[in-house]
């Protein structure tokens, strides 16, 4: 029996047609789209024509030397841009579940270097069959559109998505290598730090990082305008901690990032009675695509154990209002 034209247009659209259209719409060029898809230009053109027949309206305006989206084409492209990356991410997750077990996470470089990596050996010894991949980048990643399972992030509670789990907060405190202060009178107040080189982030005076600066610290403790022996500036927190560990100066450190060095004696807190509060905290964010995988459950449980130890070491007392989610959400 012959199908009516209306019935034909109600059936689902083939993914091949949609991918061909997305490539042409993105480049506005049939030749470039065909090269990207490893097809002939005529094959791509036929796929677009078939898609337009299925949809029932023109999606592209074909000019002699250019291609232009119609209003319907722009509407379809917006839908594809939302749906196809999520489908691709789901397929990647399914393929990974069929192969080796792995955990893929994103976090910023200093947190990876100073907190996460030094602890990973314990997890790997407990779970030698689980691979770990760390994407250390300051760029924010949409977990629903990537193949990443977890994000470990730094920010105030109001910037975190629903379901984010607070690992710990932070305070800022001056720390240095014991060798730097050996033979000198121990500082008793912030003004005493003027005799030492001070280490700071080169971009610390940008408004969103202002709480990390020595200027704010001295202002809080009645030493505004203090001029140190000299300044050392770096881009990343792990570089600042490395310089302090080498005895090159005093750094205003984030307590969670130096907890282990303080416990081991590699670094010394100089003014424990003069810490500075921070509005920031460290968070675990979980991809909705990874919730049922046992390797993710195991890694998150281990991560929360490590966070509990850090909270104990730094004396963190979380406000219950900042606990925005749980792993069971």
C-alpha positions in Angstrom: 0.0 0.0 0.0 1.3 3.5 -0.9 2.1 5.7 2.1 0.7 9.2 2.0 3.2 12.1 1.9 1.9 13.2 5.3 2.7 9.8 6.8 6.2 9.8 5.3 6.9 13.2 6.9 5.9 11.9 10.4 8.5 9.2 10.6 11.9 9.7 12.4 14.7 11.4 10.5 17.8 9.3 9.8 20.9 10.4 11.8 23.0 10.3 8.6 20.9 13.1 7.1 21.1 15.1 10.3 24.9 14.8 10.5 25.3 15.8 6.8 23.1 18.8 7.4 25.0 19.8 10.5 28.3 19.7 8.7 27.0 21.8 5.8 25.2 24.3 8.1 28.4 24.7 10.2 30.7 25.3 7.3 28.0 26.8 4.9 30.0 25.0 2.2 29.1 21.6 0.6 32.7 20.8 -0.5 34.2 21.4 3.0 31.4 19.4 4.7 32.0 16.5 2.2 35.7 16.5 2.9 35.0 16.4 6.6 32.7 13.5 6.3 34.8 11.6 3.8 32.0 11.6 1.2 31.6 13.0 -2.3 30.0 16.4 -2.6 27.2 14.9 -4.6 26.5 12.3 -1.9 26.2 15.1 0.8 24.0 17.1 -1.6 21.6 14.1 -2.0 21.4 13.6 1.8 20.4 17.2 2.3 17.8 16.9 -0.5 16.4 13.8 1.1 16.3 15.5 4.5 14.4 18.5 3.0 12.0 16.1 1.4 11.4 14.4 4.8 11.0 17.7 6.6 8.9 19.2 3.9 10.5 22.7 3.6 13.8 24.0 2.3 16.6 24.1 4.9 19.3 25.7 2.8 19.4 28.4 0.2 21.9 27.4 -2.5 23.5 30.4 -4.2 26.2 30.2 -7.0 29.1 30.7 -4.6 27.5 30.4 -1.1 25.1 28.6 1.1 22.6 30.2 3.4 20.4 28.8 6.2 16.7 29.3 5.9 14.7 30.1 9.1 13.7 26.4 9.3 17.3 25.4 8.8 18.5 27.6 11.6 15.7 26.1 13.9 16.8 22.5 13.0 20.5 23.3 13.5 19.8 24.6 17.0 18.0 21.4 17.9 20.8 19.3 16.5 23.5 21.3 18.4 21.6 20.4 21.6 20.8 16.8 20.9 23.6 15.2 18.9 26.5 15.9 21.4 24.4 14.3 24.2 23.8 11.2 22.0 27.5 11.0 21.2 28.4 11.3 24.9 25.9 8.5 25.8 27.4 6.2 23.1 30.9 6.9 24.4 29.8 6.0 27.9 28.2 2.7 26.7 31.3 1.8 24.7 33.5 2.4 27.7 31.3 0.2 30.0 31.8 -2.6 27.6 35.6 -2.3 27.8 38.1 -1.6 30.6 36.7 0.1 33.7 37.9 3.7 34.0 37.2 7.0 35.8 37.6 10.2 33.8 37.6 13.5 35.7 38.4 17.1 35.2 39.8 19.5 37.7 42.1 22.5 37.8 45.9 22.0 37.6 46.9 23.1 41.1 44.3 20.9 42.8 45.4 17.9 40.7 49.1 18.5 41.5 48.8 19.4 45.2 45.8 17.4 46.5 44.6 14.7 44.1 47.7 13.1 42.6 49.6 12.6 45.8 46.7 10.5 47.1 45.9 8.5 44.0 48.3 5.7 44.8 46.1 4.5 47.6 43.1 4.2 45.3 45.1 2.5 42.7 46.4 -0.1 45.2 42.8 -0.8 46.3 41.4 -0.9 42.7 44.3 -2.0 40.3 41.8 -2.8 37.6 40.4 0.7 37.3 42.1 3.2 35.0 42.2 6.9 35.9 42.4 9.8 33.4 42.7 13.3 34.7 42.0 16.3 32.5 43.8 19.2 34.4 42.3 22.3 33.0 40.8 25.6 34.3 38.2 25.4 31.5 34.7 24.6 32.7 33.3 21.4 31.1 29.7 20.5 30.6 29.6 16.9 31.9 26.4 16.1 29.9 28.2 16.9 26.6 31.6 15.2 27.4 32.9 11.7 28.1 34.1 12.9 31.6 32.6 11.3 34.7 33.4 13.7 37.4 34.5 17.3 38.0 36.4 18.6 41.0 35.8 22.3 41.2 36.6 25.4 43.2 34.0 28.1 43.8 31.4 29.6 46.2 28.2 27.7 46.9 26.0 29.9 44.7 28.1 29.0 41.6 27.7 25.3 41.9 25.1 23.2 40.1 22.4 21.3 41.9 23.7 18.1 43.3 27.3 19.3 43.8 28.8 17.8 47.0 31.0 20.0 49.2 34.4 18.3 49.9 35.8 21.0 52.2 36.2 24.8 52.6 39.4 26.7 53.1 41.2 29.3 55.0 44.3 31.2 53.9 47.4 31.3 56.0 51.1 32.3 55.6 53.4 29.2 55.3 57.1 28.8 54.5 59.8 26.2 54.5 61.3 25.7 58.0 64.7 26.5 56.4 63.6 30.0 55.5 62.9 31.0 59.1 65.7 28.9 60.7 67.8 31.1 63.0 65.3 34.0 62.8 62.8 35.2 65.4 59.5 33.5 64.7 56.9 36.0 63.4 54.1 36.8 65.9 52.0 39.2 63.8 51.5 39.8 60.1 53.7 42.9 60.1 56.7 40.7 60.9 56.5 39.2 57.5 58.0 42.3 55.9 61.5 40.9 56.3 60.7 37.9 54.0 60.1 37.6 50.2 56.4 37.2 49.6 55.0 34.8 47.0 51.8 35.7 45.2 49.8 34.8 42.1 50.5 37.2 39.2 46.8 37.6 38.4 45.7 37.7 42.1 44.6 41.3 41.9 41.8 40.5 39.4 38.5 41.0 41.2 37.5 37.3 41.3 40.8 36.3 43.0 41.1 39.3 45.3 40.6 37.2 48.5 43.9 35.3 47.7 46.1 38.4 47.8 48.5 39.6 50.4 47.0 43.0 50.2 43.6 41.7 51.4 45.3 39.6 54.1 47.3 42.6 55.5 44.2 44.9 55.3 42.3 42.3 57.4 45.0 42.2 60.0 45.8 45.9 60.3 48.9 46.0 58.3 47.7 47.8 55.2 50.5 49.1 53.0 53.1 46.7 54.2 56.0 46.4 51.7 57.9 43.1 51.8 61.6 42.4 51.2 60.7 41.5 47.6 57.9 39.9 45.6 57.8 36.6 43.7 54.8 36.0 41.4 53.7 32.9 39.6 50.8 31.8 37.5 49.6 28.7 39.3 49.2 27.8 43.0 51.3 24.7 42.7 54.2 26.8 41.5 53.8 29.1 44.5 53.8 26.2 46.9 56.9 24.7 45.1 58.8 28.0 45.5 57.8 28.2 49.2 58.9 24.6 49.8 62.3 25.5 48.2 62.7 28.2 50.8 62.3 31.1 48.3 59.7 33.0 50.3 56.4 33.0 52.3 53.2 32.1 50.5 49.6 32.9 51.5 48.5 29.3 51.1 45.0 27.7 50.7 44.9 25.4 53.7 43.5 22.3 51.9 46.3 22.4 49.3 49.1 22.4 51.8 47.5 20.1 54.5 49.9 17.2 53.8 53.0 19.4 53.7 52.1 21.0 57.0 51.4 17.6 58.6 54.8 16.2 57.3 56.7 19.3 58.4 57.8 20.2 54.8 56.0 23.6 55.3 55.4 25.5 58.5 52.3 27.6 59.3 53.8 30.9 60.6 50.8 32.7 62.0 48.1 30.1 63.0 46.2 32.7 65.0 46.0 35.0 62.0 44.3 33.0 59.3 41.9 34.6 56.8 38.5 33.3 55.8 37.8 32.5 52.2 34.4 32.5 50.4 35.4 29.5 48.4 35.1 25.7 48.8 36.0 22.5 46.8 33.2 20.5 45.2 32.5 17.1 43.6 30.2 17.2 40.6 29.0 14.0 39.0 27.9 13.3 35.5 24.3 12.0 35.3 25.6 9.5 32.7 27.9 7.9 35.2 25.7 7.3 38.2 25.2 3.6 37.9 28.8 2.5 37.2 30.4 0.7 40.2 33.9 2.1 39.4 32.5 5.6 39.8 30.8 4.6 43.1 34.1 3.3 44.3 36.1 6.4 43.3 33.5 8.8 44.8 33.5 6.8 48.1 37.3 6.9 48.3 37.3 10.6 47.4 34.9 11.5 50.2 37.1 9.5 52.7 40.1 11.6 51.6 38.1 14.8 51.9 37.0 13.9 55.4 40.7 13.5 56.4 41.5 16.9 54.9 38.7 18.5 56.8 40.0 17.0 60.0 43.6 18.1 59.3 42.6 21.7 58.5 39.9 22.0 61.1 37.2 22.6 58.6 33.7 23.0 60.1 31.2 23.1 57.2 28.1 25.1 57.4 25.2 22.7 56.6 23.7 25.3 54.3 26.7 24.8 52.0 26.2 21.1 51.5 24.2 21.5 48.3 23.8 17.9 47.4 24.7 14.3 48.0 25.9 11.4 45.8 22.4 9.9 46.0 20.7 12.9 44.4 
